Amino acid sequence: MKIVEKKIQRVIPVSTATVLWNYLDFEHLSVVHKNYTNAEFIYEDEHVVLEMLSFKIPFFSFLHSNSLHFFVKKSPQELVAFNLGLFGIPSITRIQIHELEQQQSEITVTHRFILRGWTQLLAPLFPKMIERWNKQVWNEDLPLKLRRQQMLNWGFRDFIGLPSTLEERYGQPTATSEGSSKEPSKAPPHASSLRLESTILRKERQLLAKFFSHWD
């Protein structure tokens, strides 16, 4: 038996909660990542996911394979994935998420492949294959994490959306005649509110377009 291990560390300017959100978004695998061609969920609860994955083999993208993938959320800072895939080779991937400072996270991913019999001959190929796979997945996920963090900074909340007022979205308090500020209020429910909403949406589209173009 031979064990091939590869550890990769990266730092990203987002919160640990955003990193965790990305890892737990299993539905995006075959949509965002080019090497995954299909994902079928067998079981899922708050802490574990069991799924069947179809994927292209690194360096040999014309070849496809399937794997049984078991994912465990041990804590918000540690995730472990067990995989039985190509040529029946078992692997364990450990993901550790550390907060360096506010909206600055370090991610340590340790890949470990257990080779037996003739598959030990593949050992020299695995470090490069792991590095290439990890880099591609990282680059494909990076815009998602950065955009979500920006939306959270603008006040977005899951199942709620963005705040209702321009002031709450962009931190611009409404000045009173005395020069002080007052609490922002929601747009009134009549025709004049349409002009306010139009202004808000126009500015929001401009900001989103500017931000997204930076990562395209």
N, C-alpha and C positions, 0 to 999 in steps of 0.2 A: 504493500500500500504506500502511496505517496500523496502528500498534501501540498497543494499549491496555494499560497496565500499572497494577497495583494491589498495593501492599505492605501487609501487615497483620502486626502484632507483638502477641504476647500472652505473659503470664507465668503459669505454673501451678506450684503447690506439689507437684511430683512430680519424680522423677529423670529424667534424659535417657533411661535404659533403658526406663522406663515409657512415655514419649512415643513412642519407637521401636517398642515392642511394639504400641501402638495403630495406628500407621501401617502396620505389616506384617501386621496382622490383616485380610486382605482379605475373609475370609469374612463379616465382620460388616456389610459395606456395605449389602446389601439387607435386612438384618434390623433394624439399628439406625437407619439413616438413611431418613427418610420420602421423600426425593426420589429415592432409588435404588430402582428397581422390580425389577431383575434384574442379576445379574453372572455371566458365563460365562467360565471360565478357558481360555485357549488354550495358554499356556505359562507355566511357573514354574520358577525355580531359586533359588539362594542370593542372587542379586543382581538379577534382573529378573523382572517379571511382565507378561504380555500378556493383556488381557482385553477382552471386549465388555460394555459397560455400557448399561443402559436407565435413563432418568431422566425426571423431570418438570422442565419449564422454569420457572425462577424467575419469579414474578409471573403466569405463565400455566400454573398447575399442571394444567389440563385438557389441556394439550398434552404429548406425550411425544416423546422423541427417543432415538437410539442413538449411541454413540461407541466408537471404538477407543482403548483406553487402554494406554499403555506406561510402566511404572513402573521406575525404576532406583535401586538403593541404591548411591550412590557411596561412602558411608562411613556409620558410625553417626551422624554429625552432619549429613549432607547427603543429601537425597533429591530426585530430579527425576522429574516425570511429564510425558509427552508425550501430548496428546489430540487426536483428530480427531473432532469431534462435530457440534453443531448447525450446519446449513447448510454443512457441510464446513469450518468455521472451525478452523484449527489453534491449539493453545494449549500453553504450557509453564508448568508450576508448579514452582517451586523452594522446597524446605523446608529451613530451616537450624535446627538444634537446638543451643542453647548452655546449658551449665551455669553458672548464676549462683552457686550455692552448693549444699550438699547438699540434695537434694530441693527444688530451686528451679530451674526451667528456663525459658528464653526461646525462643519459637518464632517464627520469621520466615518468613512465606509470601508469595512474590512470584508473582502471577498475570500472565501475559503472553499476550494474544490478538493474532493476526496477521490483520488484515482486508484483504480485497482486493475490488475491484469494488464492486458494490452493497452488500456487507456493511459498507462503511465508514460507511454511513448509520446503522448501529446503534451506532456508537462512543459516543454520549452515554449509551446505556442500560447499557453494560457495567460502569462503576464501581459503580453501585447494585446491579446483578445479582450482581456478584462479592461485594460486601460482604454482601448478604443471604444468599447461598449459604454463604459462609464462616462467618457468625455462626450459622446453623442447624446446620451440621455440627459446629462447635465445641461448641455447647450439647448436642448429642446425644452427643458423645464424652466430654464432661467427666466425667459420673458413672463411666464405665468406667475412665478413667485414675485418678481419685481412689480408687475402690474397690480397684483392683489395688494401688495404692501402699500402702493401708492393710493389705491382706492380706499384702503383702511385709513390712511392718513387724511383722506378727504372726508372721512366720516361714514363710509359705507359700513353697514352691518348685515350679516347674513339674515335672510328672510324678512328684512326690513327695507333695505336699499339705502339710498343716500338721504341725508336730511332734507327737509322740505324747503328750507329757505336758503337764499344765496349767502346770507351772513353765516349760517351754521356750516355750510359747505366749504367756504373759503376763508373763514375766520375774519370777516369784515363787519364789525359792529355798526349798527345804524346810529348815526350821530343825531342828537336832539338839538333844539335851538339854543340850549344852554351850553353846548359843546361837550356834554357828557354822552354816555351811550346808554341805550336801553336794550332790554331783552328782545331778541329777534322774534317776530311773530310770523305765523303762517300766512300765505297769500289768501286774501279774502275770496270766498266762493262765489264770485260774480264775474262779469265780462272783463273787467280790468285786470283780473288775475291772469288772464291769458297772455297779456303783454309781459308780465313779470316772469311767467313760466317760460315764455319764448326767449327772454333775455338769459335766464338761467341755463336753458338747454343749449343755446348758442355758445355761451361761454364754456359750458361743460364739454361740448363737442370740440371746441378749439383746443382746450387743454388736453383732452384725450388724444386728439390727432397729433399734437405736438409731442406728447409723451410716447405714444406708440411708434411714431416714426423714428424715434431715437433707437428703438430696438429691432426694427425691421431690417 
